[in-house]
Amino acid sequence: MKACGGAARPNPMRVPFYDIKAQYNELAHEIDPAVHDVMSGGAYVMGPNHKAFEEEMAVVHRVKHAIAVNSGTDALRIMMDATGIGPGDEVITTAFTFVASTETIVQTGATPVFVDIDPITFNIDPTKIEAAITPRTKAIMPIHLFGQMCDIDAVCAIAKKHNLIVLEDAAQAVGNEHNGTPAGNFGIAAALSFYVTKNLGAAGDGGMILTNDDGVAERCKSIRVHGMGRERYYYDYLGYTSRLDEVQAAVLRIKLRKQNDWNVRRNQLAALYMAGLKDADVQLPVTSEGNNNTWHQFAVLSTRRDALQAHLKEKGVDSMIYYPVPLHFHEPYKRFGKGEGSLPVSERVCREVLCLPIHQHLSDEQVKHAAECVKEFAAPVRA
């Protein structure tokens, strides 16, 4: 393979950020008949695949209850409703993440309270939490970002000390564990996402609530179907229409059987990046002690991020910025923040973060090429 440097090549190696179609191509021989069976069988909503997928995910995450819903966002909202989050409450969380966690807090009528993130893992910094607790604080919502869990032991210790509940945003943490215990077992409930770009992605939207609390599970199951109770057309809660359709459940069941293999491959590619970039002038990701990493993203930091991204594009290497603006800078959420400079780590990471392609259908050569192109731009720091 030719190195990235030197004379420009007329057809540089292409390194796509995502390749959703490659997942289908690998599994088409299973997906096509499974979808045909659903369509010909006539059970399109909460059918046998839906039930089986819930049971299989409960086993994977070792929880009592797995409740499938329409999206990861719905999972967040429904678990908050089911645990009593509402007007007058405060929920401590972070501003360096996708909007759904904050959006759903606001939708309940509660107030998000932002604390800063750890500069190495980009997850919630537990040392910042206690200063944010007030008499109105009801919950802490840590986000397991980019494919590894936060310092969940420290978060849970603080929550126990102050009699708060923990709600895990595990949208990017399907298959993640801390000291051998899967996400979903630390808080009262957790939300998963099966959006198409996730490590375990549907052929559209999908989500799931995990819980070991029987009461929370019962309420979630009711809320996802209009608040209907055990008897049809009798309503116990204000609810929604949020059911994982049968086609999505069928596709997810097939992909779930490949998840471990795919995550192993992501780890192999991450190791290639780490080796290829060990001397480059970028901050590399770190996996915390006790965590596994499923590498939902491979995020580096560069003080010349925008120029680096332009360089990679020129070389045929895709990249994405997750996330370009912290949530407390966005118009709907400014009123919940304390302005520029209030979350210095989150704000700096938003200016410097760049995610490189890492998915199971990349070749070793593509990842080595991407690393070489980063290194060409971000030359090694001289001793």
Secondary structure as GFF3:
##gff-version 3
##sequence-region A 1 383
A	DSSP	alpha_helix	20	41	.	.	.	ID=ss1
A	DSSP	alpha_helix	48	61	.	.	.	ID=ss2
A	DSSP	beta_strand	65	69	.	.	.	ID=ss3
A	DSSP	alpha_helix	72	82	.	.	.	ID=ss4
A	DSSP	beta_strand	90	94	.	.	.	ID=ss5
A	DSSP	alpha_helix	100	107	.	.	.	ID=ss6
A	DSSP	beta_strand	111	115	.	.	.	ID=ss7
A	DSSP	three_ten_helix	126	128	.	.	.	ID=ss8
A	DSSP	three_ten_helix	130	132	.	.	.	ID=ss9
A	DSSP	beta_strand	137	140	.	.	.	ID=ss10
A	DSSP	alpha_helix	152	161	.	.	.	ID=ss11
A	DSSP	beta_strand	165	169	.	.	.	ID=ss12
A	DSSP	beta_strand	177	178	.	.	.	ID=ss13
A	DSSP	beta_strand	181	182	.	.	.	ID=ss14
A	DSSP	beta_strand	189	193	.	.	.	ID=ss15
A	DSSP	beta_strand	207	211	.	.	.	ID=ss16
A	DSSP	alpha_helix	214	223	.	.	.	ID=ss17
A	DSSP	alpha_helix	246	256	.	.	.	ID=ss18
A	DSSP	alpha_helix	259	276	.	.	.	ID=ss19
A	DSSP	beta_strand	298	301	.	.	.	ID=ss20
A	DSSP	alpha_helix	305	314	.	.	.	ID=ss21
A	DSSP	three_ten_helix	327	329	.	.	.	ID=ss22
A	DSSP	three_ten_helix	331	336	.	.	.	ID=ss23
A	DSSP	alpha_helix	344	352	.	.	.	ID=ss24
A	DSSP	beta_strand	353	356	.	.	.	ID=ss25
A	DSSP	alpha_helix	364	377	.	.	.	ID=ss26
###
